């Protein structure tokens, strides 16, 4: 099977016409030492920010301490029972009730 060099040029020309000049140029041609220095500085700043945030391991995943809400009220407002079930956390957070009370009192509305 012979490769036609004119086919590659035709495809490149069609892409240039349809999507613009930036789609067919080499990205390296737009990069210079000033952009490289700015990129490296942004990486360093980002890394410093990540180090400053205190991370906590939760179920095998490291999360920022700011994202964890430890003030979860685990008492259902309808049946007034304390829930140990982790599946009820969604219902307790959003509806302030356990899953059973959600099905009985809220879901049918």
ZATOR-300366 format. One record per residue: chain; residue number from 1; x, y, z of N, C-alpha, C in turn. Coordinates in steps of 0.02 Angstrom, whole numbers, always signed. Each point is the difference from the previous one (the first is absolute). Example, Ala and Ser with C-alpha at 12.3 -4.5 7.8 and 13.67 -1.06 7.14 Angstrom:
<recs>
<rec chaine="A" num="1" n_x="+660" n_y="-284" n_z="+390" ca_x="-45" ca_y="+59" ca_z="+0" c_x="+45" c_y="+60" c_z="+0"/>
<rec chaine="A" num="2" n_x="-18" n_y="+53" n_z="-36" ca_x="+42" ca_y="+59" ca_z="+3" c_x="-39" c_y="+55" c_z="+37"/>
</recs>
This chain:
<recs>
<rec chaine="A" num="1" n_x="+42" n_y="-59" n_z="+0" ca_x="-42" ca_y="+59" ca_z="+0" c_x="+45" c_y="+62" c_z="+0"/>
<rec chaine="A" num="2" n_x="-8" n_y="+42" n_z="-50" ca_x="+41" ca_y="+60" ca_z="-5" c_x="-35" c_y="+58" c_z="+34"/>
<rec chaine="A" num="3" n_x="+39" n_y="+41" n_z="+34" ca_x="-27" ca_y="+59" ca_z="+34" c_x="+8" c_y="+60" c_z="-46"/>
<rec chaine="A" num="4" n_x="-53" n_y="+39" n_z="-4" ca_x="+0" ca_y="+58" ca_z="-44" c_x="+14" c_y="+62" c_z="+42"/>
<rec chaine="A" num="5" n_x="+57" n_y="+34" n_z="-10" ca_x="+15" ca_y="+61" ca_z="+38" c_x="-48" c_y="+57" c_z="-14"/>
<rec chaine="A" num="6" n_x="-31" n_y="-1" n_z="-57" ca_x="-49" ca_y="+52" ca_z="-16" c_x="-63" c_y="-7" c_z="+42"/>
<rec chaine="A" num="7" n_x="-16" n_y="-62" n_z="+20" ca_x="-59" ca_y="-12" ca_z="+41" c_x="+8" c_y="+34" c_z="+69"/>
<rec chaine="A" num="8" n_x="+60" n_y="-6" n_z="+30" ca_x="+13" ca_y="+31" ca_z="+65" c_x="-7" c_y="+75" c_z="-6"/>
<rec chaine="A" num="9" n_x="+27" n_y="+29" n_z="-52" ca_x="-5" ca_y="+73" ca_z="-10" c_x="-72" c_y="+21" c_z="-11"/>
<rec chaine="A" num="10" n_x="-39" n_y="-40" n_z="-35" ca_x="-70" ca_y="+16" ca_z="-12" c_x="-40" c_y="-2" c_z="+64"/>
<rec chaine="A" num="11" n_x="+14" n_y="-50" n_z="+42" ca_x="-35" ca_y="-6" ca_z="+64" c_x="+18" c_y="+59" c_z="+45"/>
<rec chaine="A" num="12" n_x="+64" n_y="+18" n_z="+3" ca_x="+21" ca_y="+56" ca_z="+40" c_x="-32" c_y="+65" c_z="-24"/>
<rec chaine="A" num="13" n_x="-4" n_y="+9" n_z="-65" ca_x="-32" ca_y="+59" ca_z="-28" c_x="-74" c_y="+3" c_z="+17"/>
<rec chaine="A" num="14" n_x="-34" n_y="-57" n_z="-3" ca_x="-71" ca_y="-2" ca_z="+17" c_x="-11" c_y="+16" c_z="+74"/>
<rec chaine="A" num="15" n_x="+43" n_y="-26" n_z="+43" ca_x="-5" ca_y="+14" ca_z="+72" c_x="+12" c_y="+74" c_z="+12"/>
<rec chaine="A" num="16" n_x="+50" n_y="+30" n_z="-33" ca_x="+14" ca_y="+71" ca_z="+8" c_x="-60" c_y="+43" c_z="-22"/>
<rec chaine="A" num="17" n_x="-31" n_y="-18" n_z="-55" ca_x="-57" ca_y="+39" ca_z="-24" c_x="-60" c_y="-6" c_z="+46"/>
<rec chaine="A" num="18" n_x="-11" n_y="-60" n_z="+28" ca_x="-59" ca_y="-11" ca_z="+42" c_x="+9" c_y="+27" c_z="+71"/>
<rec chaine="A" num="19" n_x="+59" n_y="-11" n_z="+31" ca_x="+9" ca_y="+16" ca_z="+71" c_x="+47" c_y="+59" c_z="+13"/>
<rec chaine="A" num="20" n_x="+35" n_y="+24" n_z="-50" ca_x="+43" ca_y="+57" ca_z="+11" c_x="+74" c_y="-17" c_z="+0"/>
<rec chaine="A" num="21" n_x="+41" n_y="+51" n_z="-2" ca_x="+72" ca_y="-8" ca_z="-6" c_x="+32" c_y="-32" c_z="+62"/>
<rec chaine="A" num="22" n_x="-27" n_y="+14" n_z="+60" ca_x="+31" ca_y="-25" ca_z="+61" c_x="-4" c_y="-76" c_z="+7"/>
<rec chaine="A" num="23" n_x="-44" n_y="-33" n_z="-37" ca_x="-7" ca_y="-72" ca_z="+6" c_x="+55" c_y="-39" c_z="-34"/>
<rec chaine="A" num="24" n_x="+35" n_y="+31" n_z="-47" ca_x="+50" ca_y="-37" ca_z="-38" c_x="+71" c_y="+21" c_z="+15"/>
<rec chaine="A" num="25" n_x="+10" n_y="+52" n_z="+40" ca_x="+69" ca_y="+20" ca_z="+16" c_x="+27" c_y="-40" c_z="+58"/>
<rec chaine="A" num="26" n_x="+65" n_y="-4" n_z="+4" ca_x="+33" ca_y="-36" ca_z="+54" c_x="-5" c_y="+42" c_z="+64"/>
<rec chaine="A" num="27" n_x="-27" n_y="-28" n_z="+55" ca_x="-7" ca_y="+38" ca_z="+62" c_x="+67" c_y="+25" c_z="+27"/>
<rec chaine="A" num="28" n_x="+53" n_y="-35" n_z="-15" ca_x="+66" ca_y="+20" ca_z="+24" c_x="+22" c_y="+67" c_z="-30"/>
<rec chaine="A" num="29" n_x="-26" n_y="+17" n_z="-58" ca_x="+19" ca_y="+63" ca_z="-32" c_x="-27" c_y="+60" c_z="+38"/>
<rec chaine="A" num="30" n_x="-53" n_y="-8" n_z="+40" ca_x="-29" ca_y="+54" ca_z="+38" c_x="+31" c_y="+8" c_z="+70"/>
<rec chaine="A" num="31" n_x="+44" n_y="-47" n_z="+18" ca_x="+29" ca_y="-2" ca_z="+67" c_x="+67" c_y="+35" c_z="+0"/>
<rec chaine="A" num="32" n_x="+13" n_y="+42" n_z="+50" ca_x="+65" ca_y="+33" ca_z="+5" c_x="+25" c_y="-5" c_z="+73"/>
<rec chaine="A" num="33" n_x="+59" n_y="+27" n_z="+13" ca_x="+29" ca_y="-6" ca_z="+67" c_x="-40" c_y="+39" c_z="+51"/>
<rec chaine="A" num="34" n_x="-32" n_y="+55" n_z="-19" ca_x="-40" ca_y="+39" ca_z="+47" c_x="-62" c_y="-39" c_z="+22"/>
<rec chaine="A" num="35" n_x="-32" n_y="-33" n_z="-47" ca_x="-58" ca_y="-41" ca_z="+17" c_x="+22" c_y="-60" c_z="+43"/>
<rec chaine="A" num="36" n_x="+58" n_y="-28" n_z="-15" ca_x="+26" ca_y="-56" ca_z="+39" c_x="+12" c_y="+21" c_z="+73"/>
<rec chaine="A" num="37" n_x="+30" n_y="+58" n_z="+10" ca_x="+14" ca_y="+24" ca_z="+67" c_x="-66" c_y="+14" c_z="+38"/>
<rec chaine="A" num="38" n_x="-48" n_y="+29" n_z="-35" ca_x="-65" ca_y="+13" ca_z="+32" c_x="-35" c_y="-65" c_z="+19"/>
<rec chaine="A" num="39" n_x="+4" n_y="-50" n_z="-44" ca_x="-31" ca_y="-65" ca_z="+14" c_x="+33" c_y="-33" c_z="+61"/>
<rec chaine="A" num="40" n_x="+65" n_y="+2" n_z="+4" ca_x="+36" ca_y="-31" ca_z="+56" c_x="-18" c_y="+36" c_z="+65"/>
<rec chaine="A" num="41" n_x="-6" n_y="+66" n_z="-2" ca_x="-18" ca_y="+39" ca_z="+60" c_x="-71" c_y="-18" c_z="+22"/>
<rec chaine="A" num="42" n_x="-46" n_y="-8" n_z="-47" ca_x="-69" ca_y="-19" ca_z="+17" c_x="-1" c_y="-70" c_z="+32"/>
<rec chaine="A" num="43" n_x="+41" n_y="-46" n_z="-26" ca_x="+4" ca_y="-67" ca_z="+30" c_x="+25" c_y="+4" c_z="+72"/>
<rec chaine="A" num="44" n_x="+51" n_y="+41" n_z="+12" ca_x="+27" ca_y="+6" ca_z="+67" c_x="-51" c_y="+30" c_z="+48"/>
<rec chaine="A" num="45" n_x="-36" n_y="+52" n_z="-23" ca_x="-52" ca_y="+31" ca_z="+42" c_x="-56" c_y="-49" c_z="+16"/>
<rec chaine="A" num="46" n_x="-20" n_y="-39" n_z="-50" ca_x="-52" ca_y="-50" ca_z="+10" c_x="+23" c_y="-53" c_z="+51"/>
<rec chaine="A" num="47" n_x="+62" n_y="-20" n_z="-6" ca_x="+26" ca_y="-51" ca_z="+46" c_x="+3" c_y="+27" c_z="+72"/>
<rec chaine="A" num="48" n_x="+19" n_y="+63" n_z="+8" ca_x="+3" ca_y="+31" ca_z="+66" c_x="-70" c_y="+3" c_z="+30"/>
<rec chaine="A" num="49" n_x="-50" n_y="+16" n_z="-41" ca_x="-69" ca_y="+4" ca_z="+24" c_x="-24" c_y="-69" c_z="+24"/>
<rec chaine="A" num="50" n_x="+18" n_y="-52" n_z="-38" ca_x="-21" ca_y="-68" ca_z="+18" c_x="+33" c_y="-23" c_z="+64"/>
<rec chaine="A" num="51" n_x="+62" n_y="+19" n_z="+12" ca_x="+34" ca_y="-20" ca_z="+61" c_x="-30" c_y="+34" c_z="+61"/>
<rec chaine="A" num="52" n_x="-20" n_y="+63" n_z="-7" ca_x="-28" ca_y="+37" ca_z="+56" c_x="-66" c_y="-29" c_z="+24"/>
<rec chaine="A" num="53" n_x="-40" n_y="-26" n_z="-45" ca_x="-65" ca_y="-29" ca_z="+20" c_x="+12" c_y="-65" c_z="+36"/>
<rec chaine="A" num="54" n_x="-32" n_y="-6" n_z="+57" ca_x="+7" ca_y="-62" ca_z="+39" c_x="-46" c_y="-52" c_z="-30"/>
<rec chaine="A" num="55" n_x="+27" n_y="-59" n_z="-14" ca_x="-38" ca_y="-54" ca_z="-31" c_x="-14" c_y="-54" c_z="+52"/>
<rec chaine="A" num="56" n_x="-59" n_y="-29" n_z="-6" ca_x="-21" ca_y="-54" ca_z="+44" c_x="-18" c_y="-60" c_z="-42"/>
<rec chaine="A" num="57" n_x="+20" n_y="-60" n_z="+21" ca_x="-18" ca_y="-60" ca_z="-37" c_x="-69" c_y="-23" c_z="+22"/>
<rec chaine="A" num="58" n_x="-46" n_y="-7" n_z="-48" ca_x="-68" ca_y="-21" ca_z="+13" c_x="-17" c_y="-55" c_z="-49"/>
<rec chaine="A" num="59" n_x="-7" n_y="-61" n_z="+24" ca_x="-15" ca_y="-58" ca_z="-41" c_x="+51" c_y="-10" c_z="-56"/>
<rec chaine="A" num="60" n_x="+63" n_y="+10" n_z="+15" ca_x="+54" ca_y="-11" ca_z="-48" c_x="+12" c_y="+57" c_z="-48"/>
<rec chaine="A" num="61" n_x="-34" n_y="+57" n_z="+9" ca_x="+7" ca_y="+58" ca_z="-43" c_x="+21" c_y="+59" c_z="+42"/>
<rec chaine="A" num="62" n_x="+51" n_y="+37" n_z="-22" ca_x="+21" ca_y="+60" ca_z="+35" c_x="-44" c_y="+59" c_z="-21"/>
<rec chaine="A" num="63" n_x="-30" n_y="+33" n_z="+49" ca_x="-44" ca_y="+57" ca_z="-13" c_x="+23" c_y="+59" c_z="+42"/>
<rec chaine="A" num="64" n_x="-13" n_y="+60" n_z="-25" ca_x="+16" ca_y="+60" ca_z="+37" c_x="-43" c_y="+3" c_z="+63"/>
<rec chaine="A" num="65" n_x="+29" n_y="+23" n_z="+53" ca_x="-37" ca_y="+3" ca_z="+63" c_x="-59" c_y="+48" c_z="-5"/>
<rec chaine="A" num="66" n_x="+5" n_y="+51" n_z="-44" ca_x="-55" ca_y="+48" ca_z="-8" c_x="-63" c_y="-32" c_z="-29"/>
<rec chaine="A" num="67" n_x="+8" n_y="-54" n_z="-39" ca_x="-57" ca_y="-31" ca_z="-33" c_x="-40" c_y="-47" c_z="+44"/>
<rec chaine="A" num="68" n_x="+28" n_y="-19" n_z="+56" ca_x="-32" ca_y="-49" ca_z="+43" c_x="-45" c_y="+36" c_z="+50"/>
<rec chaine="A" num="69" n_x="-62" n_y="-20" n_z="+1" ca_x="-49" ca_y="+29" ca_z="+47" c_x="-8" c_y="-49" c_z="+58"/>
<rec chaine="A" num="70" n_x="+25" n_y="+18" n_z="+57" ca_x="-4" ca_y="-45" ca_z="+58" c_x="-60" c_y="+16" c_z="+44"/>
<rec chaine="A" num="71" n_x="-38" n_y="+51" n_z="-16" ca_x="-57" ca_y="+20" ca_z="+42" c_x="-65" c_y="-30" c_z="-27"/>
<rec chaine="A" num="72" n_x="+0" n_y="-64" n_z="-17" ca_x="-59" ca_y="-33" ca_z="-26" c_x="-46" c_y="-20" c_z="+57"/>
<rec chaine="A" num="73" n_x="-61" n_y="+23" n_z="-2" ca_x="-49" ca_y="-19" ca_z="+50" c_x="-28" c_y="-68" c_z="-20"/>
<rec chaine="A" num="74" n_x="+11" n_y="-50" n_z="+40" ca_x="-19" ca_y="-68" ca_z="-17" c_x="-67" c_y="-20" c_z="+30"/>
<rec chaine="A" num="75" n_x="-37" n_y="+48" n_z="+28" ca_x="-66" ca_y="-14" ca_z="+28" c_x="-53" c_y="+15" c_z="-53"/>
<rec chaine="A" num="76" n_x="-46" n_y="-47" n_z="-9" ca_x="-56" ca_y="+9" ca_z="-46" c_x="-51" c_y="+46" c_z="+32"/>
<rec chaine="A" num="77" n_x="-25" n_y="+50" n_z="-37" ca_x="-47" ca_y="+47" ca_z="+29" c_x="-71" c_y="-29" c_z="+5"/>
<rec chaine="A" num="78" n_x="-14" n_y="-55" n_z="-35" ca_x="-66" ca_y="-30" ca_z="+3" c_x="-5" c_y="-53" c_z="+55"/>
<rec chaine="A" num="79" n_x="+46" n_y="-49" n_z="-1" ca_x="-4" ca_y="-54" ca_z="+49" c_x="+48" c_y="+11" c_z="+59"/>
<rec chaine="A" num="80" n_x="+42" n_y="+52" n_z="-3" ca_x="+45" ca_y="+20" ca_z="+53" c_x="+47" c_y="-57" c_z="+21"/>
<rec chaine="A" num="81" n_x="+21" n_y="-41" n_z="-47" ca_x="+48" ca_y="-53" ca_z="+14" c_x="+69" c_y="+21" c_z="-26"/>
<rec chaine="A" num="82" n_x="+51" n_y="-24" n_z="+33" ca_x="+69" ca_y="+13" ca_z="-20" c_x="+20" c_y="-53" c_z="-49"/>
<rec chaine="A" num="83" n_x="+26" n_y="+19" n_z="-59" ca_x="+17" ca_y="-47" ca_z="-52" c_x="+74" c_y="-14" c_z="-1"/>
<rec chaine="A" num="84" n_x="+18" n_y="-64" n_z="+3" ca_x="+69" ca_y="-21" ca_z="-8" c_x="+16" c_y="-20" c_z="-72"/>
<rec chaine="A" num="85" n_x="-51" n_y="-5" n_z="-41" ca_x="+6" ca_y="-23" ca_z="-69" c_x="+31" c_y="+55" c_z="-43"/>
<rec chaine="A" num="86" n_x="+54" n_y="-16" n_z="-36" ca_x="+32" ca_y="+50" ca_z="-43" c_x="-41" c_y="+14" c_z="-62"/>
<rec chaine="A" num="87" n_x="-45" n_y="-45" n_z="-19" ca_x="-43" ca_y="+12" ca_z="-59" c_x="-50" c_y="+56" c_z="+15"/>
<rec chaine="A" num="88" n_x="-16" n_y="+11" n_z="+63" ca_x="-47" ca_y="+53" ca_z="+18" c_x="+31" c_y="+69" c_z="-3"/>
<rec chaine="A" num="89" n_x="+65" n_y="+6" n_z="-9" ca_x="+32" ca_y="+66" ca_z="+0" c_x="-28" c_y="+46" c_z="-54"/>
<rec chaine="A" num="90" n_x="-15" n_y="-28" n_z="-58" ca_x="-27" ca_y="+41" ca_z="-54" c_x="-68" c_y="+28" c_z="+21"/>
<rec chaine="A" num="91" n_x="-42" n_y="-43" n_z="+27" ca_x="-67" ca_y="+21" ca_z="+20" c_x="+3" c_y="+49" c_z="+60"/>
<rec chaine="A" num="92" n_x="+45" n_y="-14" n_z="+47" ca_x="+6" ca_y="+44" ca_z="+57" c_x="+27" c_y="+69" c_z="-20"/>
<rec chaine="A" num="93" n_x="+45" n_y="+2" n_z="-48" ca_x="+28" ca_y="+63" ca_z="-22" c_x="-51" c_y="+41" c_z="-39"/>
<rec chaine="A" num="94" n_x="-36" n_y="-32" n_z="-46" ca_x="-44" ca_y="+36" ca_z="-44" c_x="-70" c_y="+11" c_z="+29"/>
<rec chaine="A" num="95" n_x="-27" n_y="-50" n_z="+35" ca_x="-70" ca_y="+4" ca_z="+23" c_x="-7" c_y="+0" c_z="+76"/>
<rec chaine="A" num="96" n_x="+55" n_y="-7" n_z="+37" ca_x="-1" ca_y="-3" ca_z="+74" c_x="-42" c_y="-57" c_z="+27"/>
<rec chaine="A" num="97" n_x="+0" n_y="-56" n_z="-36" ca_x="-36" ca_y="-59" ca_z="+23" c_x="+35" c_y="-63" c_z="-25"/>
<rec chaine="A" num="98" n_x="-18" n_y="-57" n_z="+29" ca_x="+30" ca_y="-63" ca_z="-21" c_x="-33" c_y="-24" c_z="-65"/>
<rec chaine="A" num="99" n_x="+27" n_y="-52" n_z="-28" ca_x="-25" ca_y="-25" ca_z="-64" c_x="-72" c_y="-26" c_z="+8"/>
<rec chaine="A" num="100" n_x="-15" n_y="-33" n_z="+55" ca_x="-67" ca_y="-28" ca_z="+11" c_x="-51" c_y="+57" c_z="+4"/>
<rec chaine="A" num="101" n_x="+15" n_y="+52" n_z="+37" ca_x="-46" ca_y="+57" ca_z="+6" c_x="-5" c_y="+39" c_z="-65"/>
<rec chaine="A" num="102" n_x="+54" n_y="+1" n_z="-39" ca_x="-3" ca_y="+33" ca_z="-65" c_x="-51" c_y="-35" c_z="-45"/>
<rec chaine="A" num="103" n_x="+2" n_y="-67" n_z="+1" ca_x="-46" ca_y="-38" ca_z="-42" c_x="-72" c_y="+9" c_z="+24"/>
<rec chaine="A" num="104" n_x="-10" n_y="+1" n_z="+66" ca_x="-68" ca_y="+6" ca_z="+28" c_x="-28" c_y="+71" c_z="-6"/>
<rec chaine="A" num="105" n_x="+40" n_y="+51" n_z="+13" ca_x="-28" ca_y="+67" ca_z="+7" c_x="+16" c_y="+48" c_z="-58"/>
<rec chaine="A" num="106" n_x="+56" n_y="-8" n_z="-33" ca_x="+22" ca_y="+51" ca_z="-48" c_x="-7" c_y="-23" c_z="-73"/>
<rec chaine="A" num="107" n_x="+17" n_y="-62" n_z="-14" ca_x="+3" ca_y="-24" ca_z="-69" c_x="-67" c_y="+5" c_z="-35"/>
<rec chaine="A" num="108" n_x="-55" n_y="-12" n_z="+33" ca_x="-66" ca_y="+0" ca_z="-31" c_x="-29" c_y="+68" c_z="-14"/>
<rec chaine="A" num="109" n_x="+32" n_y="+54" n_z="+20" ca_x="-28" ca_y="+66" ca_z="-9" c_x="-3" c_y="+20" c_z="-72"/>
</recs>
